[in-house]
Amino acid sequence: MTTLVKQELFKMFKKKSSIIIPILIFILMIGLAVLSKNYPDIIGSKSLFKQGYSSFSWIFFLMIIQASTIITMEFHYGTIKNLLYRNYSRTSIIISKFISLFIYSLIIFVISIIISLVINLTMFSDINILKQTGDNLSLLQEMLLTALGNYVGMWLLLSLTLLISCIFKSPGVSIAIGIIFYFAISIVSGILFALINQWEWLKWLPINMLNLSSQIIDNEMMKSFTKLELHELFIGNIVYIVVFLSLVILVFKKKNV
């Protein structure tokens, strides 16, 4: 398994997009920080910091691309046959891909958090990110919780993207569906909120679970829409991630080479 994970990480970092896109994201973070510094009334530095200077959202797109291609490219180029000929089981192959995606996404998230801290220290040193007022969390705590919420929510979306990519042979189709689904979340969520008021059991649908990061930012307001507590959203995300990844394993094991 360790050898497979190392091979997957090597293939992942060998792709130009795995390096270029994160660099572009980090440049965008600095650009937004500069805009916030020059136009504080338009772009609030505190809200930007909580969102990792928008990096948390952009990482979604990067990881959708990675998840969409990590399986389909094996079949597209026929490299899956080489792995199977080396007596690796299909289960170990697909799990190694999950682990590789987890490691890569965690590295990118950690780097984005570190860069956010550096930006704050160098450009917004007057803002104390450790200061707590009453029962309110510090800015650093809010940012870390927001990062956690985005990371968990991202993996729910990635698990679904992996399932789609395992069903379709074209990586382009998987990427397109994943990105469209990401953009459609806000629209569908608005409709779902109205339906939840009529049929509360709909609150357990996976689309509602994707509101975890939004509810972390404003728990009281979002709770009135999602009808779920924060811990329920978190547990719901984990359950759906496990379910979707289990389905990926089943589909992958039956997929024709």
C-alpha positions in Angstrom: 0.0 0.0 0.0 2.8 2.4 0.9 4.4 1.8 -2.5 1.1 2.5 -4.3 0.6 5.7 -2.3 4.1 6.9 -3.2 3.5 6.1 -6.9 0.2 8.0 -6.8 1.7 11.1 -5.2 4.6 11.0 -7.7 2.1 10.9 -10.6 0.1 13.7 -9.0 3.0 16.0 -8.4 4.4 15.2 -11.9 1.3 16.9 -13.4 1.9 20.6 -14.2 -1.6 21.5 -12.9 -0.7 20.1 -9.5 2.0 22.8 -9.1 0.8 25.6 -11.4 -2.8 25.9 -10.0 -1.7 26.1 -6.3 0.8 28.8 -7.3 -2.0 30.8 -9.0 -4.2 30.4 -6.0 -1.4 31.7 -3.7 -0.8 34.7 -6.1 -4.6 35.4 -6.0 -4.5 35.3 -2.2 -1.8 38.0 -2.2 -3.7 40.0 -4.8 -6.9 40.0 -2.7 -4.9 41.0 0.4 -3.4 44.0 -1.6 -6.9 45.0 -2.7 -8.1 44.8 0.9 -5.2 46.9 2.1 -6.0 49.6 -0.4 -9.8 49.4 -0.3 -10.7 48.3 3.2 -14.2 49.6 2.9 -14.9 47.4 -0.1 -13.0 44.2 0.9 -12.9 43.5 4.6 -9.5 42.1 5.7 -11.0 40.2 8.7 -13.6 38.4 6.5 -10.9 37.6 3.9 -8.7 36.2 6.6 -11.5 33.9 7.8 -11.8 32.5 4.3 -8.1 32.0 3.9 -8.1 35.0 1.4 -10.5 33.0 -0.7 -8.1 30.1 -1.1 -10.4 27.6 0.5 -12.9 28.1 -2.3 -10.4 27.9 -5.1 -8.8 24.7 -3.7 -12.2 23.1 -4.4 -11.6 23.5 -8.2 -8.1 22.2 -7.9 -9.2 19.1 -6.0 -12.2 18.5 -8.4 -9.7 18.3 -11.3 -7.4 15.9 -9.3 -10.3 13.7 -8.2 -11.8 13.6 -11.8 -8.6 12.5 -13.4 -6.9 10.2 -10.8 -9.1 7.2 -11.9 -10.1 8.0 -15.5 -6.5 8.7 -16.6 -5.5 5.2 -15.5 -8.1 3.7 -17.9 -7.6 6.3 -20.6 -3.8 5.5 -20.9 -4.2 1.8 -20.0 -1.8 2.1 -17.0 -4.3 0.3 -14.8 -3.3 -2.9 -16.5 0.3 -2.5 -15.4 -0.9 -2.2 -11.8 -3.1 -5.2 -12.0 -0.3 -7.3 -13.6 1.9 -6.5 -10.6 -0.6 -8.4 -8.5 -2.0 -5.3 -6.7 -5.7 -5.8 -5.8 -8.2 -3.3 -7.1 -9.2 -2.4 -3.5 -5.6 -1.5 -2.6 -5.2 0.5 -5.8 -8.4 2.6 -5.3 -7.7 3.1 -1.5 -4.1 4.3 -2.4 -5.7 6.9 -4.6 -8.0 8.1 -1.8 -5.0 8.4 0.6 -3.0 10.3 -2.0 -5.8 12.7 -2.6 -6.2 13.2 1.2 -2.4 13.9 1.6 -2.3 16.2 -1.4 -5.4 18.2 -0.3 -4.2 18.4 3.3 -0.8 19.8 2.1 -2.5 22.4 0.0 -4.8 23.4 2.8 -2.0 23.7 5.4 0.1 25.8 3.0 -2.8 28.1 2.3 -3.3 28.5 6.1 0.4 29.3 6.6 0.3 31.8 3.7 -2.8 33.4 5.2 -1.0 33.8 8.5 2.1 35.3 6.8 -0.1 37.8 4.9 -1.8 38.9 8.0 1.5 39.4 9.9 3.1 41.3 7.1 0.2 43.4 5.7 -2.4 43.5 8.6 -0.2 43.5 11.7 -2.6 45.8 13.4 -5.3 43.0 13.5 -4.9 40.7 16.5 -6.0 37.3 15.3 -5.6 35.8 18.8 -7.8 38.3 20.6 -11.1 36.9 22.0 -14.0 39.1 23.0 -16.4 37.6 25.5 -17.7 34.3 24.3 -16.7 35.0 20.7 -13.9 33.0 19.1 -10.7 34.7 18.0 -10.1 35.3 14.2 -7.6 32.5 14.1 -10.0 30.1 15.7 -12.7 31.1 13.2 -10.4 30.7 10.3 -9.3 27.3 11.4 -12.9 26.2 11.9 -13.8 27.6 8.5 -10.9 25.7 7.0 -12.1 22.5 8.7 -15.6 23.0 7.5 -14.5 23.6 3.9 -12.1 20.6 4.0 -14.8 18.2 5.2 -17.4 19.7 2.7 -14.8 19.5 0.0 -14.3 15.8 0.6 -18.0 15.2 0.4 -17.9 16.8 -3.1 -14.7 14.9 -4.0 -16.2 11.5 -3.0 -19.1 12.2 -5.3 -16.8 13.4 -8.0 -14.7 10.2 -7.6 -17.9 8.1 -8.0 -18.8 10.0 -11.2 -15.3 9.6 -12.6 -15.4 5.9 -11.8 -18.6 5.5 -13.8 -17.6 7.7 -16.8 -14.5 7.0 -18.9 -13.9 10.6 -19.9 -12.0 12.8 -17.4 -13.5 15.9 -19.1 -17.1 14.8 -18.3 -16.2 14.2 -14.7 -14.5 17.6 -14.3 -17.4 19.4 -16.0 -20.0 17.6 -13.8 -18.0 18.3 -10.6 -17.6 22.0 -11.3 -21.2 22.4 -12.5 -22.4 20.7 -9.3 -20.2 23.0 -7.2 -21.7 26.1 -8.8 -25.2 24.7 -8.6 -25.0 24.1 -4.8 -25.9 27.6 -3.9 -29.0 27.6 -6.2 -30.1 24.1 -5.2 -29.5 24.9 -1.5 -31.9 27.9 -1.8 -34.6 25.6 -3.2 -33.8 22.9 -0.7 -34.2 25.3 2.2 -37.8 26.1 1.1 -38.5 22.3 0.7 -37.1 21.5 4.2 -39.7 23.9 5.7 -42.3 21.7 4.2 -40.7 18.3 4.6 -38.1 18.4 7.4 -36.7 14.9 6.6 -35.1 16.5 3.5 -32.5 18.1 5.8 -30.6 14.8 5.8 -29.9 15.0 2.0 -26.2 15.3 1.1 -26.7 18.7 -0.5 -27.8 20.2 2.8 -24.6 18.7 4.4 -22.5 20.9 2.1 -23.7 24.0 4.1 -21.3 23.0 6.9 -18.7 25.7 6.2 -21.5 28.4 5.9 -23.0 27.4 9.2 -19.6 27.5 10.9 -19.4 31.2 9.9 -22.9 32.0 11.0 -24.4 29.2 13.0 -27.6 30.9 14.3 -28.7 32.1 10.9 -27.8 29.0 8.9 -29.3 26.7 11.5 -32.7 28.2 10.8 -32.3 27.1 7.2 -30.5 23.7 7.5 -32.6 22.7 10.6 -29.4 20.9 11.8 -26.9 21.5 14.5 -23.2 21.9 13.6 -22.3 18.5 15.0 -25.1 16.9 13.0 -23.9 18.5 9.8 -20.3 17.3 10.5 -21.4 13.7 11.3 -23.7 13.7 8.2 -20.7 14.8 6.0 -18.5 12.0 7.3 -21.3 9.4 6.8 -21.9 10.4 3.2 -18.2 10.5 2.5 -17.8 7.0 3.7 -20.9 5.8 1.8 -19.8 7.5 -1.5 -16.2 6.2 -1.2 -17.5 2.7 -0.5 -19.6 2.9 -3.7 -16.4 4.0 -5.5 -14.6 0.9 -4.4 -17.5 -1.3 -5.5 -17.8 0.3 -8.9 -14.0 0.3 -9.4 -13.8 -3.4 -8.6 -16.4 -4.2 -11.2 -15.1 -1.8 -13.9 -13.9 -3.4 -17.1 -10.2 -2.9 -17.9 
